[in-house]
Amino acid sequence: MLPTLASLAALLASVGILLLGGGLLGTLLSVRLGVEGVSATTVGLVMACYSVGFVLGTLFCDRIIQKVGHIRVFAALAAVAACAALIHGLHVDPWLWAGMRIMFGFAIAGLYMVAESWLNDRTPREVRGRVLGVYVVVTSAALGLGQFALGLGDVSSHELFSVAAMLLAAALIPVALARVPSPELRSTGRVSLRQLYRISPLATVTAFGAGGTNGGFFALGPVFAVEAGFSAGEVGTFMGAAVLGGLFLQYLIGRLSDHFDRRRVIMVVALIVAFASLALVFLRDQPLWTVIVLVVFWGGANFTLYALGLAMAHDFMAPDERVPASATLLLVHGLGMIAGPVVLSRVMEWTGAHGLFLGFAVVAVLVAAFGWYRNRVGVSIEVEAQERYRAAPQATHSTQYWTGLDPESEDAQLEFDFEMPDEQEEGAHG
């Protein structure tokens, strides 16, 4: 285990530095737009553009990597991401920022595809589960800690944009100096959206719902915190506490899902998200520590929903379907991350900033209600027959390649196909 981690230390360091910069930049942009008096609807649209770029990157960057190579692509995209961060700081214009968010999302997707395919290729099968655990800790911790950097400077100046750009550029250094052979990208089968839904309707709905709440939180959570009267540093604490809560509680909830019916666990966790969301609506004016405790539990439940949906899907699919189906589930999650900020920003315009968590409560209740419905009509599976839960990195910063670290999966490159002949479809289960 230790020799493997030592050989992968450069890649893990690059991923961690990327998320420090990316986490800081995302929250900074949302807060800065609020300071400039931009409406919540516009903030939601601008921030949703990151997910548009990220989804496009997961669809097309593999072809660029195949033609140019891993290290060259990583270097080029790190430069693109750093430039996008600096351009944000030069001029405040929602249209310009929307374009930069698409560019930034595309670059980050490509950077993660390089790092995760490389990590996957160089990890021996017998230690994959433990390496996946380390990867989840690194990505979640870095994303959470990046939020706290918001208190290091003035959000109205260009300083924090420069800090984010420096971190994004610095992420290139470990990979560029690593003496590790580049992996090969290989093709595999395809799973369509329609086939994924027939495999597990609940997993599909859960992934989309989790995408909506995740995307809405990262895009509009800072706006909610500012409206609640938080300073810039407190906004960073608020955001970071939610992300770190997702890291700390994911393993506990995951273990529980191995010992109880996973549908019911998804229902309970979704209801916890709903109750925590309502508590944040009514208690947002309480002392900071009260709000932080609530958002830790909110994040602990919310950021686990996607991984529970992934585990649910794995319960009903063959081993050779897991990697391509997981990639399609990530696509569904990405579509939710696009829709979430757009829809929830409109809710905030109509109801005020507290409408964000009211919207989260509605989404969570809908997921729980669909879980109750599937529990009544879906095919049951014995708890002992369920696949073992495996922690997942924050899906806001992951591509299909991380799924290959699951020791039950096949190492492969993934492609998306939105249609599938009827004779290849299977009946719905989960």
C-alpha positions in Angstrom: 0.0 0.0 0.0 2.6 2.6 1.0 4.9 2.0 -2.0 1.8 2.5 -4.3 0.9 5.7 -2.6 4.5 6.9 -2.7 4.5 6.3 -6.5 1.2 8.2 -6.8 2.0 11.0 -4.5 2.7 13.5 -7.3 -0.7 12.8 -8.9 -2.5 13.1 -5.6 -0.7 16.3 -4.8 -1.7 17.8 -8.1 -5.3 16.8 -7.6 -5.3 18.3 -4.1 -3.8 21.6 -5.3 -6.3 21.8 -8.1 -9.2 21.5 -5.8 -7.7 24.1 -3.4 -7.7 26.6 -6.2 -11.0 25.5 -7.8 -12.8 25.5 -4.5 -11.6 29.0 -3.7 -12.5 30.3 -7.1 -16.0 28.9 -7.2 -17.1 30.4 -3.9 -15.2 33.7 -4.6 -17.1 34.2 -7.9 -20.5 33.7 -6.3 -19.7 36.1 -3.4 -18.2 38.7 -5.8 -21.3 38.7 -8.0 -23.4 39.3 -5.0 -21.2 42.2 -3.9 -21.6 43.7 -7.4 -25.4 43.6 -7.0 -26.0 40.9 -9.6 -29.3 39.2 -9.3 -29.6 35.6 -7.9 -30.9 34.4 -11.3 -27.9 35.7 -13.1 -25.5 34.3 -10.5 -27.2 30.9 -10.9 -26.8 31.1 -14.7 -23.2 32.1 -14.6 -22.3 29.5 -12.0 -24.2 26.7 -13.9 -21.9 27.4 -16.9 -19.1 25.6 -15.0 -21.1 22.4 -15.1 -21.9 22.9 -18.8 -18.1 23.1 -19.4 -17.4 20.1 -17.2 -19.9 17.9 -18.9 -18.6 18.9 -22.3 -15.1 18.2 -21.1 -16.0 14.7 -20.0 -17.4 14.0 -23.4 -14.6 15.3 -25.6 -11.3 15.6 -23.6 -10.5 11.9 -23.9 -10.0 12.4 -27.7 -7.6 15.3 -27.0 -5.7 13.2 -24.5 -5.4 10.3 -27.1 -4.0 12.7 -29.7 -1.6 14.8 -27.6 -0.7 12.8 -24.5 -1.4 13.1 -20.8 1.4 15.5 -19.7 0.9 17.9 -22.6 -2.8 18.0 -22.1 -2.4 18.5 -18.3 0.0 21.4 -18.9 -2.2 23.1 -21.5 -5.4 22.8 -19.5 -3.8 24.0 -16.2 -2.7 27.1 -18.1 -6.2 27.5 -19.5 -7.7 27.2 -16.0 -5.2 29.7 -14.5 -5.9 32.2 -17.3 -9.6 31.9 -16.8 -9.2 32.6 -13.1 -7.2 35.7 -13.8 -9.6 37.0 -16.4 -12.4 36.9 -13.9 -10.4 39.3 -11.7 -9.7 41.8 -14.6 -13.3 42.7 -15.4 -16.7 42.0 -13.8 -19.1 41.1 -16.5 -21.7 38.2 -16.2 -21.4 37.4 -19.9 -17.6 37.3 -19.8 -17.7 35.3 -16.6 -20.2 32.8 -18.0 -17.8 32.1 -20.9 -14.9 31.8 -18.5 -16.9 29.4 -16.4 -17.5 27.1 -19.4 -13.8 27.3 -20.3 -12.8 26.6 -16.7 -15.2 23.7 -16.3 -13.9 22.1 -19.6 -10.3 22.5 -18.4 -11.0 21.0 -15.0 -12.8 18.0 -16.5 -9.8 17.4 -18.8 -7.3 17.8 -15.9 -9.2 15.3 -13.8 -9.5 12.8 -16.7 -5.7 12.9 -17.0 -5.1 12.5 -13.3 -7.8 9.9 -12.6 -7.0 7.7 -15.7 -3.3 7.9 -14.7 -4.1 7.0 -11.1 -6.3 4.2 -12.2 -3.8 2.7 -14.6 -1.0 2.7 -12.0 -2.9 1.2 -9.0 -2.5 -2.5 -8.5 -5.9 -4.3 -8.2 -5.2 -5.6 -4.7 -5.0 -2.1 -3.2 -7.5 -0.3 -5.3 -10.1 0.0 -2.5 -7.7 1.6 -0.1 -6.3 3.9 -2.8 -9.8 5.0 -3.7 -10.3 5.8 0.0 -7.2 8.0 0.0 -8.3 9.7 -3.2 -11.7 10.5 -1.6 -10.1 12.0 1.4 -7.7 14.1 -0.6 -10.3 15.5 -3.0 -12.9 16.2 -0.4 -10.5 17.7 2.1 -8.9 19.9 -0.5 -12.2 21.1 -1.8 -13.4 21.9 1.7 -10.2 23.6 2.7 -10.2 25.7 -0.4 -13.4 27.4 0.9 -11.6 28.7 4.0 -9.1 30.6 1.8 -11.9 33.1 1.1 -11.0 34.9 4.3 -7.4 35.5 3.3 -8.1 38.7 1.2 -10.6 41.2 0.0 -13.3 39.7 -2.2 -13.7 43.0 -4.0 -10.1 43.1 -5.3 -8.1 40.9 -7.7 -5.9 39.4 -5.0 -7.9 36.2 -4.3 -8.3 35.6 -8.1 -4.5 35.7 -8.3 -4.2 33.2 -5.4 -6.6 30.8 -7.1 -4.7 31.2 -10.4 -1.4 30.5 -8.7 -2.8 27.3 -7.1 -4.2 26.1 -10.4 -0.8 26.7 -12.1 1.1 25.1 -9.2 -1.0 21.9 -9.7 1.0 21.3 -12.8 4.4 21.1 -11.0 4.0 17.7 -9.3 2.7 16.0 -12.5 5.3 17.6 -14.7 8.1 16.4 -12.5 6.7 12.9 -11.9 8.7 10.1 -13.5 5.6 7.9 -14.2 4.8 6.4 -17.6 1.6 7.7 -19.1 -1.3 5.3 -19.3 -3.2 4.1 -22.3 -6.8 4.9 -22.8 -8.9 2.0 -23.9 -12.4 1.7 -25.2 -15.3 -0.2 -23.6 -19.0 -0.7 -23.9 -21.7 1.9 -23.6 -24.7 2.4 -21.4 -27.4 4.8 -22.5 -29.5 7.0 -20.3 -32.6 4.9 -21.1 -30.8 1.7 -20.2 -29.4 3.2 -17.0 -32.9 4.1 -15.9 -34.2 0.6 -16.6 -31.4 -0.8 -14.6 -32.1 1.4 -11.6 -34.7 4.2 -11.7 -34.0 5.2 -8.1 -30.2 5.5 -8.7 -30.9 7.7 -11.8 -33.3 10.0 -10.0 -31.0 10.2 -6.9 -28.0 11.1 -9.1 -30.0 13.9 -10.8 -31.5 15.2 -7.5 -28.0 15.2 -5.8 -26.6 17.0 -8.8 -29.3 19.7 -8.4 -28.6 20.2 -4.7 -24.8 20.0 -5.1 -24.7 22.4 -8.0 -27.2 24.7 -6.3 -25.1 24.8 -3.1 -21.8 25.5 -4.7 -23.3 28.2 -7.0 -25.7 29.9 -4.6 -24.7 28.8 -1.1 -22.4 31.8 -0.8 -25.3 34.1 -1.8 -27.4 32.6 1.0 -24.6 33.1 3.5 -24.0 36.7 2.5 -27.7 37.4 2.8 -27.6 35.8 6.3 -25.1 38.5 7.3 -21.9 36.4 7.2 -18.5 38.0 6.5 -16.3 36.7 3.7 -14.4 34.5 6.1 -17.6 33.2 7.6 -18.9 32.4 4.1 -15.8 30.3 3.6 -16.3 28.5 6.9 -20.0 27.9 6.0 -19.1 26.3 2.7 -16.1 24.4 3.9 -18.1 22.9 6.9 -20.6 21.5 4.5 -18.0 19.9 2.3 -16.0 18.4 5.2 -19.3 17.2 6.7 -19.8 15.2 3.5 -16.3 13.7 3.9 -16.7 12.7 7.6 -20.2 11.3 7.5 -19.9 9.5 4.1 -18.2 6.5 5.6 -20.7 6.1 8.4 -23.7 6.4 6.2 -22.1 4.1 3.6 -21.5 1.4 6.2 -25.1 1.6 7.3 -26.2 1.2 3.8 -24.3 -2.2 3.7 -26.4 -3.5 6.6 -29.9 -2.2 5.7 -32.0 -2.0 2.6 -30.3 0.6 0.4 -33.6 2.1 -0.9 -34.7 2.8 2.7 -31.3 4.3 3.5 -31.6 6.7 0.5 -35.1 7.6 1.7 -33.9 8.3 5.2 -30.8 10.3 4.1 -32.9 12.4 1.7 -35.3 13.2 4.5 -32.4 14.2 6.7 -31.4 16.6 3.9 -34.9 18.0 3.8 -35.1 18.5 7.6 -31.7 20.0 7.8 -32.6 22.4 4.9 -35.7 23.6 6.7 -33.7 24.0 9.9 -31.2 26.2 8.0 -34.1 28.3 6.7 -35.6 29.0 10.1 -32.4 29.2 12.1 -30.2 31.1 9.6 -30.2 34.2 11.9 -28.9 32.2 14.9 -25.2 32.4 16.0 -22.6 31.2 13.5 -21.8 28.0 15.4 -25.4 26.9 15.3 -25.6 27.4 11.5 -22.2 25.6 11.1 -23.4 22.5 13.0 -26.6 22.4 10.9 -24.7 22.7 7.6 -22.2 20.0 8.7 -25.2 17.6 9.0 -26.7 18.9 5.8 -23.5 18.4 3.9 -22.9 15.0 5.5 -26.3 13.7 4.2 -26.5 15.6 0.9 -23.0 14.9 -0.4 -23.5 11.2 0.4 -26.7 10.8 -1.8 -24.8 10.5 -5.0 -22.6 7.7 -3.7 -25.6 5.9 -2.3 -27.2 6.1 -5.8 -24.1 4.7 -7.3 -24.1 1.8 -4.9 -27.8 1.2 -5.6 -27.1 1.0 -9.3 -24.2 -1.4 -8.7 -26.6 -3.7 -6.9 -28.5 -4.4 -10.1 -25.9 -4.5 -12.8 -23.3 -7.0 -14.0 -19.6 -6.4 -13.2 -18.8 -5.4 -16.8 -21.5 -2.8 -16.8 -20.2 -0.9 -13.7 -17.7 1.4 -15.2 -19.8 2.5 -18.2 -23.0 2.8 -16.2 -21.1 4.8 -13.5 -20.0 7.2 -16.2 -23.6 7.7 -17.4 -24.6 8.2 -13.8 -22.0 10.9 -13.5 -23.5 12.5 -16.7 -27.0 12.5 -15.1 -25.4 14.1 -12.0 -23.8 16.7 -14.2 -27.1 17.5 -15.9 -28.6 18.0 -12.4 -25.7 20.3 -11.6 -26.6 22.5 -14.6 -30.4 22.5 -13.8 -30.0 23.1 -10.0 -28.5 26.6 -10.0 -30.7 27.8 -12.8 -34.0 26.7 -11.2 -33.0 27.4 -7.6 -31.8 30.9 -8.5 -35.3 31.7 -9.8 -36.8 30.4 -6.5 -34.5 32.7 -4.7 -35.6 35.6 -6.8 -39.3 34.9 -5.9 -38.9 34.0 -2.2 -35.6 35.5 -1.0 -32.2 33.9 -0.2 -33.9 31.4 2.1 -35.6 29.9 -1.0 -32.3 28.1 -1.7 -32.7 25.7 1.1 -36.5 25.5 0.7 -35.7 24.3 -2.8 -33.2 21.8 -1.5 -35.9 20.5 0.9 -38.4 20.0 -2.0 -35.8 18.2 -4.1 -34.9 15.9 -1.2 -38.5 15.1 -0.4 -39.1 14.2 -4.1 -36.1 11.8 -4.0 -37.4 10.3 -0.8 -40.9 9.9 -2.2 -39.6 8.2 -5.4 -37.6 5.9 -3.1 -40.8 5.0 -1.2 -42.5 4.3 -4.6 -39.7 2.1 -5.8 -39.6 0.3 -2.5 -43.2 -0.7 -3.2 -43.1 -1.6 -6.9 -39.4 -2.4 -7.5 -37.7 -5.8 -7.5 -36.3 -6.4 -4.0 -32.7 -7.6 -3.3 -31.5 -9.2 -0.1 -29.2 -7.1 2.1 -26.6 -9.8 2.0 -26.6 -9.7 -1.8 -26.0 -5.9 -2.0 -22.7 -4.7 -3.4 -20.3 -3.3 -0.8 -20.6 0.5 -0.5 -17.5 2.3 -1.7 -16.9 6.0 -0.9 -17.1 8.3 -3.9 -15.2 11.6 -4.4 -17.3 14.8 -4.6 -19.0 14.3 -8.0 -18.6 18.1 -8.6 -14.9 17.3 -9.2 -14.6 13.8 -10.7 -14.9 12.1 -14.0 -15.8 8.6 -15.1 -12.2 7.4 -14.7 -12.2 7.4 -10.9 -14.7 4.5 -11.0 -12.0 2.2 -12.3 -10.4 2.4 -8.8 -13.2 0.1 -7.6 -11.6 -3.3 -7.4 -14.8 -4.8 -8.9 -14.6 -2.7 -12.0 -12.7 -3.0 -15.2 -10.1 -0.4 -16.2 -11.4 1.2 -19.3 -12.1 4.4 -21.2 -15.8 5.4 -21.3 -17.9 6.9 -24.0 -21.5 8.1 -23.8 -24.4 6.9 -26.0 -27.9 8.2 -25.5 -29.7 5.5 -27.4 -29.6 1.7 -27.2 -31.5 -0.9 -29.3 -34.6 -2.2 -27.5 -33.4 -5.7 -27.5 -30.4 -4.8 -25.4 -32.4 -3.2 -22.7 -33.0 -4.8 -19.3 -36.0 -4.5 -17.0 -36.0 -1.9 -14.2 -35.0 -3.0 -10.8 -33.8 -0.4 -8.3 
